[in-house]
Amino acid sequence: MSHPSPNHGDRRGQRVELIVLHYTGMADGASARDRLCDPEAEVSAHWLVHEDGRAEALVPEDRRAWHAGAGSWQGRDDVNSRSIGIEIVNPGDRPFPMAQMDAVVGVVRAIAARHGLGPAAVIGHSDMAPDRKCDPGPRFDWARLAREGLALAASDGDDHPLTESLDAIGYPPADPEARLAAFRLRFRPWGRGPESADDRQAAASVADAVPGRGVGSG
């Protein structure tokens, strides 16, 4: 299904390196689509995935959609020029239905195949902008994507300094508490309180899974 948005531009010579997942933060899919297709809003995404599993193409994948805003990943900014953006209909306060997650898996798998991307390329909006964004939020089923081989997962790792591991994963410079919160939001949503050994070990395990950026092999 296609519902073209006028809000896009040239990729500025960049190739697609990332897939960025968002929740819409709006009451329903129709409201989200209207905003993503409103020229005055100046926001958009390549794909919009509804609660019932319908996936709408809003911006061609060879164009630069306006979904990521300020932020960076693995030391590079202008994430819009280097990514595909997927907006998932959810106000941010509820689980993602099974039909919707099935559709997200399908859309991510197809995008990854088209652009030759591995699981390390799939990130959340909160990952690249930890000081200002929290989507797709703690209720998003990252574990499902990881089981499908479409995203990274944390496991037991060595106890490396947290800052070193988060740098290696790709988190941008930000307040240390914001970076820890963003990491927990995705990989340890049950984590609370000050930084712990569990946080450090989980972050080291994720960093070691990022091609060419691990902290445990040096």
C-alpha positions as CSV (number, residue, x, y, z in Angstrom):
1,M,0.0,0.0,0.0
2,S,1.3,3.4,-0.9
3,H,0.4,6.9,0.4
4,P,3.0,9.3,-0.9
5,S,4.3,12.0,1.3
6,P,5.8,15.2,-0.3
7,N,8.3,15.6,2.6
8,H,11.6,14.3,1.2
9,G,14.7,15.3,-0.6
10,D,18.0,14.2,-2.1
11,R,20.2,11.8,-0.1
12,R,23.1,14.2,-0.5
13,G,25.4,11.5,-1.9
14,Q,24.9,9.1,1.0
15,R,24.0,5.4,0.8
16,V,21.5,3.6,3.1
17,E,23.4,2.3,6.1
18,L,20.8,2.3,8.9
19,I,17.2,1.4,9.6
20,V,15.7,3.7,12.3
21,L,12.6,2.6,14.2
22,H,10.1,5.1,15.7
23,Y,6.7,5.0,17.3
24,T,4.3,7.7,16.1
25,G,3.3,8.9,19.6
26,M,-0.2,9.7,18.1
27,A,-3.7,8.3,18.8
28,D,-4.1,6.4,15.6
29,G,-2.7,5.6,12.2
30,A,-4.8,8.1,10.2
31,S,-3.6,11.0,12.4
32,A,0.0,9.9,12.0
33,R,-0.3,9.5,8.2
34,D,-1.9,12.9,7.9
35,R,1.0,14.5,9.8
36,L,3.7,12.6,7.9
37,C,2.1,13.7,4.7
38,D,1.5,17.3,5.6
39,P,3.9,19.7,3.8
40,E,3.7,22.2,6.7
41,A,4.7,19.6,9.3
42,E,8.0,18.9,7.5
43,V,8.3,15.4,8.9
44,S,8.0,12.1,7.1
45,A,9.2,8.4,7.1
46,H,9.7,5.8,4.4
47,W,7.2,3.4,5.9
48,L,4.2,3.6,8.3
49,V,3.2,0.3,10.0
50,H,-0.4,0.2,11.4
51,E,-1.6,-1.8,14.4
52,D,-3.4,-4.3,12.1
53,G,-0.2,-5.0,10.1
54,R,-0.8,-2.8,7.1
55,A,2.4,-1.3,5.9
56,E,2.2,1.9,3.9
57,A,5.1,3.3,1.7
58,L,5.2,7.1,2.2
59,V,8.6,8.0,0.7
60,P,10.7,6.1,-1.9
61,E,13.7,4.4,-0.3
62,D,16.1,6.2,-2.7
63,R,15.0,9.6,-1.2
64,R,15.9,11.3,2.1
65,A,12.9,11.2,4.4
66,W,12.7,13.6,7.4
67,H,12.4,11.3,10.4
68,A,15.5,11.3,12.5
69,G,16.3,14.9,13.2
70,A,19.4,15.9,15.2
71,G,21.6,13.1,16.4
72,S,24.3,10.7,15.2
73,W,25.3,7.1,15.1
74,Q,28.8,5.6,15.1
75,G,30.3,9.1,14.9
76,R,28.4,10.2,11.8
77,D,25.5,12.8,11.7
78,D,22.9,13.5,9.1
79,V,21.2,10.2,9.9
80,N,18.3,11.1,7.6
81,S,20.6,10.9,4.5
82,R,22.0,7.5,5.6
83,S,18.8,5.7,6.8
84,I,15.4,4.3,6.1
85,G,12.8,5.5,8.7
86,I,9.9,3.3,9.9
87,E,7.1,4.8,11.9
88,I,5.1,2.3,13.9
89,V,1.6,3.4,15.0
90,N,1.7,3.4,18.8
91,P,1.0,6.3,21.3
92,G,3.9,5.1,23.3
93,D,2.0,3.7,26.3
94,R,0.9,0.2,25.1
95,P,2.3,-3.1,23.7
96,F,2.7,-3.5,20.0
97,P,0.1,-6.1,18.6
98,M,1.4,-9.3,17.2
99,A,0.1,-8.5,13.7
100,Q,2.0,-5.2,13.8
101,M,5.2,-6.8,15.0
102,D,4.9,-9.5,12.2
103,A,4.6,-6.6,9.7
104,V,7.6,-4.8,11.2
105,V,9.7,-8.0,10.9
106,G,8.7,-8.3,7.3
107,V,9.4,-4.7,6.4
108,V,12.8,-4.6,8.2
109,R,13.8,-7.9,6.6
110,A,12.9,-6.7,3.1
111,I,14.7,-3.4,3.6
112,A,17.8,-5.1,5.0
113,A,17.9,-7.4,2.0
114,R,17.5,-4.6,-0.5
115,H,20.3,-2.6,1.0
116,G,22.6,-5.3,2.2
117,L,22.3,-4.4,5.9
118,G,23.0,-6.6,8.9
119,P,21.5,-6.6,12.4
120,A,23.8,-3.9,13.7
121,A,22.3,-1.5,11.2
122,V,18.8,-1.6,12.9
123,I,18.5,1.0,15.7
124,G,15.9,3.0,17.6
125,H,15.3,6.7,17.5
126,S,16.4,6.7,21.1
127,D,19.7,5.2,20.3
128,M,20.8,8.0,17.9
129,A,19.3,10.8,20.0
130,P,19.5,9.6,23.6
131,D,19.2,13.0,25.2
132,R,15.9,13.9,23.5
133,K,14.0,10.8,22.2
134,C,12.6,7.6,23.8
135,D,11.0,5.8,20.9
136,P,10.2,3.1,20.0
137,G,10.1,2.7,23.8
138,P,10.3,0.0,26.4
139,R,7.3,-1.9,25.1
140,F,8.8,-2.5,21.7
141,D,9.7,-6.1,21.1
142,W,13.5,-5.8,20.3
143,A,13.9,-9.4,21.4
144,R,11.6,-10.5,18.6
145,L,13.8,-8.7,16.0
146,A,16.9,-10.2,17.5
147,R,15.5,-13.7,17.3
148,E,14.8,-13.1,13.7
149,G,18.4,-12.1,13.1
150,L,17.3,-8.5,12.4
151,A,18.8,-6.6,15.5
152,L,21.5,-7.0,18.1
153,A,20.8,-8.5,21.5
154,A,22.6,-8.3,24.8
155,S,24.1,-11.3,26.6
156,D,26.7,-12.0,29.2
157,G,30.0,-10.2,28.5
158,D,33.2,-9.0,30.1
159,D,33.0,-6.1,32.6
160,H,34.4,-3.3,30.4
161,P,33.9,0.4,31.1
162,L,30.4,1.4,30.1
163,T,31.5,4.6,28.2
164,E,33.9,2.5,26.1
165,S,31.3,0.0,25.2
166,L,28.6,2.6,24.4
167,D,31.1,4.4,22.1
168,A,31.9,1.2,20.3
169,I,28.2,0.4,19.8
170,G,27.7,3.8,18.3
171,Y,25.9,5.9,20.9
172,P,26.5,9.6,20.3
173,P,28.1,11.9,23.0
174,A,25.4,12.9,25.6
175,D,24.9,13.1,29.3
176,P,26.1,9.8,30.8
177,E,22.7,9.2,32.5
178,A,20.9,9.8,29.2
179,R,23.2,7.3,27.4
180,L,22.7,4.7,30.1
181,A,18.9,5.3,30.0
182,A,18.9,4.9,26.2
183,F,20.9,1.7,26.4
184,R,18.6,0.2,29.0
185,L,15.5,1.3,27.1
186,R,16.5,-1.0,24.3
187,F,18.6,-3.8,25.9
188,R,17.7,-3.8,29.6
189,P,14.3,-2.1,30.1
190,W,14.0,-3.6,33.6
191,G,17.3,-1.9,34.7
192,R,17.0,0.7,37.4
193,G,19.3,2.9,39.6
194,P,23.0,3.7,39.1
195,E,25.1,2.0,36.5
196,S,25.8,-1.7,37.4
197,A,28.0,-4.5,36.4
198,D,25.1,-6.0,34.6
199,D,24.9,-2.9,32.4
200,R,28.6,-3.0,31.7
201,Q,28.6,-6.7,30.8
202,A,25.5,-6.3,28.6
203,A,26.9,-3.3,26.8
204,A,30.3,-5.1,26.2
205,S,28.4,-8.1,24.7
206,V,26.5,-5.8,22.3
207,A,29.7,-3.9,21.3
208,D,31.5,-7.1,20.6
209,A,28.7,-8.0,18.1
210,V,29.1,-4.8,16.1
211,P,31.4,-5.6,13.1
212,G,34.8,-3.9,13.5
213,R,33.9,-2.1,16.7
214,G,34.1,-4.6,19.6
215,V,35.8,-3.8,22.9
216,G,36.6,-7.4,24.0
217,S,39.2,-8.3,21.3
218,G,41.7,-5.5,21.7
